[in-house]
Amino acid sequence: MTEARHRAPSPPVLGDPSTWPPSTFTTQVRVLAARSLKTAFGDRRLVFFGLLQPIVLLLLFSQVFNGVSTLPGVAAYQGYVNFLVPATLVNIAMTTAMSSGAGLLAEIYSGFTGRLRCMPISLSAVLVARTISDSARLAVQLLVTALASVVLLGFRPTGGVFGVTAALLLTLVVGWCLSWIFVAITTWLRKAETLQMASFVVMFPLMFSSSAYMPLETMPTWLRVVSALNPLTYAIDATRALALGRPSGWSVPISLAIAAVAAAAGGWIAARTFRSPRGVTPMA
């Protein structure tokens, strides 16, 4: 009786895991996104250099191309910095979108996505969580870059708080939509070297054939046509118009429509490829 009275209580029985209620898609996305954010912001050195890189690039480009500030298409902005900063925000979104593919590839190579296949988890939640966590990181980069450009480079967003906020939100949406393109490329290629080359082939022509660094009026005729067809041009023009309080015309709805189409196409391809057995295993 005495031994039975002082015996430690048995731990609660949780039951067979197969009988547990399944988690919802929202819960899966929230947990996986929190894991990615913890990894992204857990390394202080990675955070520091990730925030420093766009500021350094902005500083270099503002000084290298400062001589074009007298051109007709730039002089109206009262300084090349005012012309450059909104475009740099869009380019940061493009770079972060490219890193979404690299982050997903790292999870594929580590075997994390392969282990998730053995669990009652939607693989689409993995892709959504990846893009959401990278968008949160992009939001921090955009805010820090915008503040640094005002303090260090004399950027004057004449659009006011509302215009700058709208420009940052537009850039954030465009960046999230673009990340689906690079996620789709990752699920298709699944090899680091090939992904890097393909990403640069996509990114650099879009960046340098747009209205990011030079006004369209100064470009050769053939490049002006290419820039007019470049979807990144509409996002840059829209961000520039919102931040500087200038007429945006159709650039905002066009850029959002193009971004939505890119997200839909990239998401469909990525989900279709990722669900197949080869989509969660690295390329040999």
N, C-alpha and C positions, 0 to 999 in steps of 0.2 A: 504494500500500500504506500509506504514512504517513498520507495523508488519510483513508483508510478506517478506520485504527486509532484515530485521534483524533476521529472523527465522534461526535457526541452520540447516545446511544441513543434510539430512537424511543419515544414514550409508549405505554403499554399500550393495546391495543384493547379497549374494553369491549363491543363488539358492538352489535347492534340492540336498542334499548330494548324493542321488542315481544317480544323473547325472554327478558327478565328474568323471574325468578319473581315472581308477585304477592305483595304484602304481605298479612299476615293482618289480620283485623278488629281483633284486639287491638293490633297494631302501629299501625294507622291511628288508633285511639282514643287511644293513648298519645302519639303524635306531635302530633295535633291538640290534645289537652288540654294538653300542654306548651306549645304555641304560645299558647293562650288564657291560660294562667297567666303566661307571660312578659309578655304584653301587660297583664294585670291588675295584676301586681306590678312592672312596669317603671317606672311613673310614681309616684314617691314621694308627690307631692301627692294623687293619686287614692287611694292607699292610706291616707294620713293622714286625709283627710276621710271616706273610707268607714268607717274605724274610729271616727272622732269622732262621726259622725251618730247612731248608735244610743245612744251614751252621753249626748249632749245631749238627745235625745228622752226617754230614761229619766229624766234629771234633771228635766226640765220636768214630765213627767207625775207623777212622785213628789211634786212640790211642789204642783202644781195640784189634784190629787185627794187630798192628804194629809188633808183634812177628813173623808173617808169612812172613816178608819181605825177609828172607833168603831162603825161599823155591825156588826150581828150576824154578817154573812157575812164580814167582814174582821177583826174583833177577834180571832178565833181564830188568826190568822196572826201575831199579835204585831208588828203594824206593816204599813202599806200597802206598804212596799218589798218585803217578803217575798211579798205577794200579787201585786205588779206585775212583778217581775223575770222569773219564769218565762213569763208571758204576753208580755213584751217579746221574749224569745228566739224565741218562735214568730212574732211579728210581724216580727222581723228575717229569719226564714226566708222569710216571705211576700214581703217587699220584695226580697230577693235572688233569689227565684224570678221575680219580675217583671222583674228586670234580665237574666235569662237570655234572655227574649224580645228585649229591647233589644239585647243583644250579638249575638244571631243576626241581627237586622235590620241591624245595622251591617255585618256580614260580607256580607249579601246586597247592600246598597247599594254596598259597595266592590268588588263583582265577584269576591270570593274564592270564594264558593260556586259561581258560574258557571264559574270556571276549574277547580274540582274536578270538575265534570261531564265535562270532557274528559280526565280521568285515571282510571285503573283503581282508583277508591276508592269504597267504599260510602258513599252519602250518609247512611245511617243512622248511620255512624260519626261524621259531623259533628255530629249531634244529640246522640249519647251523650257525645262529647267536650265539647260545650258544657255539658251539665248536670253532668258530673263536675268540670270546672274551676270552675264556679260553686259547686259544693258544697264544694270545697276552700277557696275564698274565704269561704264561709259558715262553715266550721269555725273559721277564724281570727277572724272577727267574733264568733262566739258565745263563744269562749274569752276574748277580750279584754273583751267586755261583761260576762261573768260575773265576771271578776277585778276589773274596775273597779267593779262594783256592790258587791262585798264591801269593797273598800278605801275607796271614796268615799261610798257610800250606806248602809253598814252592813247589807247583805244578809247574812242568816244562814241558809244552807241546812242545816237540821237533818237532812236525809237523808244527810249525810256525803259522803265522796268517791264512794262507789259510787252513791248517789242522784243526785248532780250529774252524774256521768259518764253514767249511764243517761238522765237528762233531756236532756243535750246530744246524745247519740247519737240519741235519739228525735226531737228537733227537727231534726237533720241529715237523717234519713231522710224526715221529713215535708217538709222544704224541697226535697230532691231530687225527691220525687214531685210536689210542686206546680210545680216548674220545667217539667215536661212539659206542664202545662196552658197556661202562658204561651208555651212554644215552639210548641204547637199553634195558639194564637191568632195568633202571629207568622206562621207559614207560611200561615195562611188570609188574614190581612188585608194584610200586607206593606206597610204604610204607617205612618210614624212617628206622625203625629197621631192616626190612628184607633186604633193600638195603645195609645197613652198613655191615651186616653179609655176604651177597653175595659178596660184593666188597672185603672184607678182605680175603674171601676164594679164590677169584681169584688172588688178588694182592700178598699176602705173599708167597704162594707156587711158583709163577713165579719169585719173587725176589730172594728168598733164594735157589732155585734149579737151578739158573743160574750161570754164571761165574762172577757174580758181585763182590763177596767178597773173593772167593777162586779159584785158578786155577783148571781146570778140572783134572789135573794129580794127585791131592791130594785127590780127592773124591773117595768114594767106587764105585765099578763097577756099581751097580744098579743106584746110583745117577748120575754117569757119563753119563749113557744112558739117564736118564731123562733130564739132563742138555743139552745133544746134541739135544734132541727133543723139548726143551723149546724155543719158538720163541724169548723170551727176550734175550737169549744168543747171538743170531745173531746180535741184535741191539747193545748190549753192546760191543761185539767184534768189530763191525764196528766202533762204536764211539771211542773206545780205539785205534784202528789202525789209524784212521784219526787224532786224537788229538796228538798222539805220533809219527806220521810219520812212522808207521810200515806197512808191507804188509797186506792188508785187505782181499785178496783172493775174495771169493764169498760172504763174509758176508754182504757187502753193498747192492748188488742187491737182495740177499735173504731176508734181513731184510725189504727192501722197498716193495718187493713182498708180504711178509706176512702181513705187515702193510696195504697195499692196499686191500688185501682180507678181513682183519678184518674190515676196514672202509666200504667196500662195503656191507658186510654181516650185520654189525651193523646198517648202515644207512638204509638199506632196511627194517630190522626188526623194527627199531625205527619209520620210516616214516609210515609203515603199521599200527603199534599199535597206534601211536600218532593221526592218523586221525580218529580213531574210537572214539565214545563218551566217552568210559571208559578211553581212553588214556590221557585226559586232566582233569580228576577228580581224587582226592586222593582216595586211598583205605581206606575203613572204618575200 
